Amino acid sequence: MPGKKSQKPHEPRGQRSHGYRPLQNRTHPTKEKSPKRPKAPAQVNVRTSCLGKCGAQFGITESAHEHDEPAEDPCRKNEFGGTDGARHVAGDKKNAGADGVTNNDGGRGPETQAANQVGPLCIVSQIVGHRTRNSEPTRGERVGQPTSSPLPHRGPVPKRNLKLRWFCVAFTGYHRSAMAPQNFMLSEFSWDERYRVTDVDDVLTPALVVYPEIIASNITQTLRLLDGNADRWRAHIKTAKLDYTVGMLVGRGVRTFKCATTLELLVACRSGAADVLLAYPVVGANARRVREIAEQFSQVRISVLVENEEQVQQWRAARVGIFLDINPGMDRTGVEQSDKGRAVRIVRAVREAGLEFRGLHYYDGQYGGLEERQRTAAAHGGYDRLLELVSEIRGSGGSVPEVITAGTPTFPCSLNYEGFRQGGFTHRVSPGTIVYCDATSLAQLPGEYGYAPAALVLSRVVSHPHDDIVTCDAGHKAVSADAGVPTCVVVGHPGLMPLSPSEEHLPLRSSHAPGRPPIGEVLYLLPRHVCPTVNNFDSALLVRNGQIASVEPVSARGREAPLLGSAAGSCAPLASVIHTS
């Protein structure tokens, strides 16, 4: 209720069960001044980066004098400013494993490295482009090539003033693709009044905020790109996570989904999905849980992935369809794309097991760090080989009813590949990030698509530990660091550069110390990778026209309780046992 504070205590989160918590109501937050800062023009030089420890690289870098930094040491650890800058940077793609480094003290303490960081990392490029509502550069513009005429906007496009940061990353072994990718993200995002929460006094930060009108617009833009055919979109709900958001998709006619966990599967089924693929190679108790859900929701067409004949056998007599998972070069799961004989044998094994073969699953997320033209060429080359595999399976007497491709990075590549329109199968794309968008996807997708951020993290400034550092309360337990550093963009504050976070702290370097945000000021953060960021929160504030309309549970956050059936019932929490004895 407006003006009335909630008296309900905030309870700690326990183990996830199969039920949901009731919604809570909240009050409406204070007006703060719209952040306005002058924007310095991007100046670009080209230089050869460090050899030896950082590996040989060649990149584009921001002019050294902009932050009064020495240019002669391209291999320095603290690229973002003097000796106290961020020490780590992302690898080449989202959703391929954590490659950024966290649990750092903001650049003043000893360096720490993530366990799976397998090579030295070094930023060798900075801001190279600038983008506005009325002037959309081509990818060539961002690397110093001649520009082309801006493409016309179709549909509502938010007013935005964007810069793109390219990260050329020196690494060894992390990505085994033959193509060396570049990771890029927005470096700034201009303030838009639609994001203001008018009364933040009662908001505990950090807080996840979602904007339903912008979610609706992003859904509309996606359907427009799919010629209005919602059946072409097998939306991945790893991003949406909320019953509320999945319900919005269902309400617009999107009834086919994919997911990665049994909890996401359960949420999709409960939210009105008609067809859900669990796009993960589940085995053991996880596979038995999928069988349970398939029996519970017999009206939903549930499918799973396999990549070998042993996995096929575990699904005998189950109410599930089977997709063959193809490895397009990401090297995390699937049958090698070139191993057509093995693929044919597995499809035959599915039929012999009395199971329904649904088609091929092909996620080519490894191209997300490539410039648009390179990404399209690489993706289309993979699609050519994928169609060859379809022909091989058909030639062996099998059929391929459906082919699933493309997360958010290669969504445009799949849209303009003619072979899918004439393939004799149902082709579906499976982007999920585009529902909310983030600093990476907005850099990857063409501006004329009309996407805008629909989820931000509210944070408060809590400290001024140094003249040019401000710290807010959005560490990596709030804004995910899995895609690297910086973890986010501070909306409306181009002069604030996020440094390496620790668990609860996010230091920000201020390029204008006298104008740094005061302690207590609320900042709006656009995550670099929104999917795991949403997963960090139990609840989300639903904001309409600046007012908090409701508090929605992040229903598919985390995982289900770890024990099945009777095993779960026989294991009471130890505290309860002690209390009753």
Residue pairs with C-beta under 8 A, 6 or more apart in sequence:
1 25
1 27
2 27
2 28
2 547
3 27
3 28
4 27
5 27
5 202
6 24
6 25
6 26
6 27
6 202
8 24
10 204
13 538
15 561
15 562
16 263
16 557
16 558
16 559
16 560
16 561
17 560
17 561
18 266
18 560
18 561
20 243
20 553
20 555
21 553
23 550
23 551
23 552
23 553
24 539
24 551
25 550
25 551
26 202
26 203
26 541
26 548
26 550
26 551
27 199
27 201
27 202
27 548
28 197
28 198
28 199
28 546
28 547
28 548
29 197
29 198
29 199
29 200
29 201
29 202
29 203
29 548
30 198
30 199
30 200
30 201
31 196
31 198
31 199
32 196
32 200
32 521
32 522
34 191
34 193
34 196
34 492
35 191
35 491
35 492
35 493
36 191
36 492
37 492
37 493
37 494
37 495
37 512
37 515
39 161
39 188
39 494
40 66
41 130
42 62
42 127
42 128
42 129
42 130
42 163
43 62
43 63
43 66
44 60
44 61
44 62
44 63
44 127
44 128
44 144
45 60
45 61
45 63
45 64
46 58
46 59
46 60
46 61
47 58
47 59
47 61
47 71
47 74
47 124
48 57
48 58
48 74
49 56
49 57
49 58
49 59
49 74
49 75
49 122
49 124
49 168
49 170
50 57
50 73
50 74
50 75
50 122
50 124
50 170
51 75
52 75
53 75
53 120
54 75
54 120
54 121
54 122
54 170
55 119
55 120
55 122
55 170
55 171
55 172
56 170
57 122
57 124
57 168
57 169
57 170
58 124
58 168
59 124
59 125
59 166
59 168
60 125
60 126
60 128
60 143
60 144
60 166
60 168
61 74
61 124
61 125
61 126
62 126
62 127
64 70
64 71
67 80
67 81
67 82
67 511
68 82
69 81
69 82
70 76
74 122
74 124
75 122
77 85
77 87
77 111
78 84
78 85
78 86
78 87
78 107
79 85
79 86
79 89
79 122
79 123
80 86
80 123
80 497
80 499
80 509
81 468
81 497
81 509
83 107
84 106
84 107
84 108
84 466
84 469
84 499
84 509
85 107
85 497
85 499
85 509
86 107
86 485
86 486
86 497
86 498
86 499
86 500
87 101
87 104
87 107
87 111
87 485
87 500
88 100
88 101
88 104
88 111
88 113
88 121
88 484
88 485
88 500
89 100
89 121
89 122
89 123
89 167
89 169
89 484
89 485
90 99
90 100
90 121
90 167
90 169
90 183
90 483
90 484
90 485
90 528
91 99
91 100
91 121
91 169
91 171
91 174
91 175
91 183
91 484
92 99
92 169
92 171
92 174
92 175
92 181
92 182
92 183
92 366
92 368
92 369
93 175
93 181
93 183
93 365
93 366
93 367
93 368
93 369
93 409
94 365
94 368
94 409
94 433
94 440
94 482
94 483
94 529
94 531
95 365
95 407
95 531
96 175
96 330
96 332
96 365
96 366
97 116
97 332
97 482
98 114
98 116
98 481
98 482
99 114
99 116
99 117
99 121
99 171
99 174
99 482
99 483
99 484
100 114
100 481
100 482
100 483
100 484
100 485
100 487
101 111
101 112
101 113
101 114
101 117
101 481
101 485
101 500
102 112
102 114
102 475
102 476
102 481
102 500
102 501
102 502
102 503
103 112
103 476
103 502
103 503
104 111
104 112
104 500
104 501
104 502
105 502
106 465
106 469
106 471
106 499
106 500
106 501
106 502
106 505
106 507
107 499
107 500
107 507
117 174
118 171
118 172
118 173
118 174
119 170
119 171
119 172
119 173
119 174
120 170
120 171
120 172
121 169
121 170
121 171
122 169
122 170
123 167
123 168
123 169
124 168
124 169
124 170
125 165
125 166
125 167
125 168
125 182
126 165
126 166
126 187
127 163
127 164
127 165
127 187
128 142
128 143
128 144
128 164
128 165
128 166
129 137
129 141
129 142
129 163
129 164
130 137
130 161
130 162
130 163
130 164
131 137
131 160
131 161
131 162
131 163
131 164
131 447
132 160
132 161
132 162
133 153
133 157
133 158
133 159
133 160
133 161
134 150
135 150
136 150
136 151
136 446
136 447
136 448
137 147
137 150
138 145
138 147
138 148
139 371
139 372
139 373
140 146
140 147
140 148
141 147
142 164
142 166
142 371
143 166
143 371
151 446
151 447
151 448
152 448
153 447
153 448
153 450
154 224
154 448
154 450
155 217
155 220
155 221
155 224
155 450
156 217
156 220
156 450
157 447
157 448
157 450
157 452
158 192
158 194
158 214
158 450
158 452
159 190
159 192
160 189
160 190
160 192
160 452
161 188
161 189
161 190
162 186
162 188
162 189
162 190
162 442
162 443
162 447
163 186
163 187
163 188
163 494
164 184
164 185
164 186
164 187
164 443
165 184
165 185
165 186
165 187
166 182
166 183
166 184
167 182
167 183
167 184
167 185
167 484
168 182
169 182
169 183
175 181
175 366
176 329
176 331
177 329
177 366
179 367
179 370
179 374
179 378
181 366
181 367
181 368
181 369
181 370
182 369
182 370
182 371
183 368
183 369
183 440
183 483
183 484
184 369
184 440
184 443
184 444
185 439
185 440
185 443
185 486
185 489
185 528
186 439
186 440
186 442
186 443
186 489
186 526
187 489
187 494
188 489
188 494
189 439
189 442
189 453
189 489
189 491
189 492
189 526
190 491
190 492
191 491
191 492
192 452
192 491
194 211
194 213
194 214
195 209
195 211
195 453
195 456
195 491
195 524
196 546
197 203
197 209
197 458
197 522
197 541
197 543
197 546
197 548
198 546
198 547
199 548
200 458
200 522
203 458
203 541
203 548
205 458
205 459
205 460
205 473
205 474
205 522
206 457
206 458
206 459
206 473
206 474
206 478
206 479
207 457
207 458
207 537
207 541
208 455
208 456
208 457
208 458
208 533
208 534
208 536
208 537
208 539
208 540
208 541
208 554
209 455
209 456
209 457
209 458
209 524
209 540
209 541
209 543
210 242
210 244
210 245
210 436
210 454
210 455
210 540
210 541
210 542
210 543
210 552
211 454
211 455
211 456
211 543
211 544
212 244
212 248
212 454
212 542
212 544
212 549
213 544
214 452
214 453
214 454
215 245
215 248
215 435
215 436
215 454
216 248
216 252
217 450
217 452
217 454
218 434
218 435
218 436
218 437
218 451
218 452
218 454
219 248
219 249
219 252
219 254
219 435
220 252
221 434
221 449
221 450
221 451
222 233
222 431
222 434
223 229
223 230
223 233
223 252
223 253
225 411
225 415
225 449
226 232
226 233
226 415
226 429
230 252
230 253
230 254
230 255
231 253
231 255
231 256
231 426
231 428
232 427
232 428
232 429
233 254
233 256
233 428
233 429
233 430
233 431
234 256
234 257
234 258
234 275
234 277
234 404
234 428
234 429
234 430
235 249
235 254
235 256
235 257
235 258
235 430
235 431
235 432
235 435
236 257
236 258
236 259
236 260
236 279
236 407
236 430
236 431
236 432
237 246
237 257
237 258
237 259
237 264
237 267
237 268
237 432
237 556
238 259
238 260
238 264
238 432
238 531
239 432
239 433
239 435
239 436
239 530
239 531
239 534
240 246
240 249
240 432
240 435
240 436
240 556
241 264
241 267
241 534
241 535
241 554
241 555
241 556
241 557
242 534
242 540
242 552
242 553
242 554
242 555
242 556
243 267
243 270
243 271
243 552
243 553
243 555
244 542
244 552
245 435
246 257
246 267
246 268
246 271
246 272
246 273
247 271
247 272
249 257
249 435
250 271
250 272
250 273
255 272
255 273
255 274
255 275
256 273
256 274
256 275
256 276
256 428
257 268
257 273
257 275
257 276
257 277
258 276
258 277
258 278
258 279
258 404
258 430
259 265
259 267
259 268
259 276
259 277
259 278
259 279
259 556
260 278
260 279
260 280
261 278
261 280
261 556
261 559
261 560
262 278
262 282
262 286
262 289
262 290
262 293
262 559
262 560
263 556
263 557
263 558
263 559
263 560
264 556
265 276
265 278
265 290
265 293
265 302
266 293
266 556
266 560
267 555
267 556
268 276
268 300
269 276
269 293
269 296
269 297
269 300
269 302
270 297
273 300
274 299
274 300
274 301
275 300
275 301
275 302
275 303
276 300
276 301
276 302
276 303
277 302
277 303
277 304
277 305
277 323
277 358
277 361
277 404
278 290
278 302
278 303
278 304
278 305
279 305
279 323
279 325
279 361
279 363
279 430
280 305
280 333
281 305
281 306
281 307
281 311
281 325
281 333
282 289
282 290
282 304
283 311
283 314
285 564
287 304
287 314
287 315
288 564
289 560
289 564
290 302
290 304
290 318
290 320
291 318
291 319
291 320
292 564
293 302
294 300
294 302
294 318
294 319
294 320
295 319
298 319
301 321
302 319
302 320
302 321
303 320
303 321
303 322
303 323
303 358
304 315
304 320
304 321
304 322
304 323
305 322
305 323
305 324
305 325
305 333
305 361
306 312
306 315
306 322
306 323
306 324
306 325
306 346
306 350
307 324
307 325
307 327
307 333
307 334
307 335
307 346
308 335
308 346
309 345
309 346
309 349
312 322
312 346
312 349
312 350
312 353
312 355
313 353
315 322
315 353
315 355
316 353
316 354
316 355
317 354
318 355
320 355
321 355
321 356
321 357
321 358
322 350
322 355
322 356
322 357
322 358
323 358
323 359
323 360
323 361
323 402
323 404
324 335
324 343
324 346
324 347
324 350
324 357
324 359
324 360
324 361
325 333
325 334
325 335
325 361
326 334
326 335
326 337
326 343
326 360
326 361
326 362
326 386
326 389
327 333
327 334
327 335
327 336
327 337
328 334
328 337
328 362
328 363
328 364
328 366
328 382
328 386
329 337
329 364
329 366
329 382
330 363
330 364
330 365
330 366
334 361
335 342
335 343
335 346
336 342
337 382
337 385
337 386
337 389
338 385
340 388
340 389
340 392
343 389
343 392
343 393
344 392
344 393
344 396
344 398
347 357
347 393
347 396
347 398
348 396
348 398
350 356
350 357
351 357
351 398
357 398
357 399
357 400
357 401
358 401
358 402
359 400
359 401
359 402
359 403
359 404
359 425
359 426
360 386
360 389
360 390
360 400
360 402
360 403
360 404
361 404
362 382
362 386
362 403
362 404
362 405
363 404
363 405
363 406
363 407
363 430
364 379
364 382
364 405
364 406
364 407
364 410
364 413
365 407
365 409
365 410
367 374
367 375
367 378
367 379
367 409
367 410
367 413
368 375
368 407
368 408
368 409
368 410
368 440
368 444
370 378
372 412
372 444
372 446
375 409
375 410
375 413
376 412
376 413
376 416
379 406
379 410
379 413
379 414
379 417
380 413
380 417
383 405
383 413
383 414
383 417
383 419
383 420
384 419
386 403
386 405
387 419
387 423
390 400
390 403
390 423
390 425
393 399
393 400
394 400
400 425
401 425
401 426
402 425
402 426
402 427
402 428
403 420
403 423
403 425
403 426
403 427
403 428
404 427
404 428
404 429
404 430
405 414
405 420
405 427
405 428
405 429
405 430
406 413
406 414
406 429
406 430
406 431
407 430
407 431
407 432
407 433
408 431
408 432
408 433
408 434
408 441
408 444
408 445
409 441
409 444
411 429
411 431
411 434
411 445
412 445
412 446
412 449
414 420
414 427
414 429
415 429
420 427
421 427
432 531
433 440
433 441
433 530
433 531
434 441
434 445
434 451
435 454
436 453
436 454
436 455
436 530
436 534
437 451
437 452
437 453
437 454
437 455
437 530
438 453
438 455
438 526
438 527
438 528
438 529
438 530
438 531
438 533
439 488
439 489
439 526
439 527
439 528
440 483
440 528
440 529
441 451
441 530
442 451
442 452
442 453
445 451
453 491
453 526
455 527
455 530
455 533
455 534
455 540
456 491
456 524
456 525
456 526
456 527
457 474
457 478
457 479
457 488
457 524
457 525
457 527
457 533
458 522
458 523
458 524
458 525
458 541
459 472
459 473
459 474
459 478
459 506
459 522
459 523
459 524
459 525
460 472
460 473
460 520
460 521
460 522
460 523
461 470
461 471
461 472
461 517
461 518
461 519
461 520
461 521
461 523
462 471
462 472
462 473
462 505
462 519
463 470
463 471
463 505
463 519
464 470
464 471
464 516
464 519
465 471
465 507
467 513
468 509
468 510
468 511
468 513
468 516
469 499
469 507
469 508
469 509
469 510
470 496
470 507
470 508
470 510
470 516
470 517
471 505
471 506
471 507
471 508
472 505
472 506
472 508
472 523
472 525
473 504
473 505
473 506
474 488
474 501
474 506
474 523
474 525
475 501
475 502
475 503
475 504
475 505
475 506
476 487
476 501
476 502
476 503
477 503
477 504
477 536
478 504
478 506
478 533
478 536
478 537
479 487
479 488
479 501
479 506
479 525
479 527
479 528
479 533
479 536
480 487
480 527
480 528
480 529
480 531
480 532
480 533
480 535
480 536
481 487
481 501
482 529
482 532
483 528
483 529
484 528
485 498
485 499
485 500
485 501
486 497
486 498
486 499
486 528
487 498
487 501
487 506
487 527
487 528
487 529
488 498
488 506
488 525
488 526
488 527
488 528
489 498
489 525
489 526
489 528
490 496
490 498
490 508
490 523
490 524
490 525
490 526
491 523
491 524
491 525
491 526
492 524
493 517
493 523
495 510
495 511
495 512
495 515
496 508
496 509
496 510
496 511
496 517
496 523
497 508
497 509
497 511
498 506
498 507
498 508
499 506
499 507
499 508
499 509
500 507
501 507
510 516
510 517
517 523
527 533
534 540
534 554
534 557
535 554
535 557
535 558
537 554
537 557
538 553
538 554
538 557
539 551
539 552
539 553
539 554
540 551
540 552
540 554
541 548
541 551
541 552
542 548
542 549
542 550
542 551
542 552
543 549
561 568
563 571
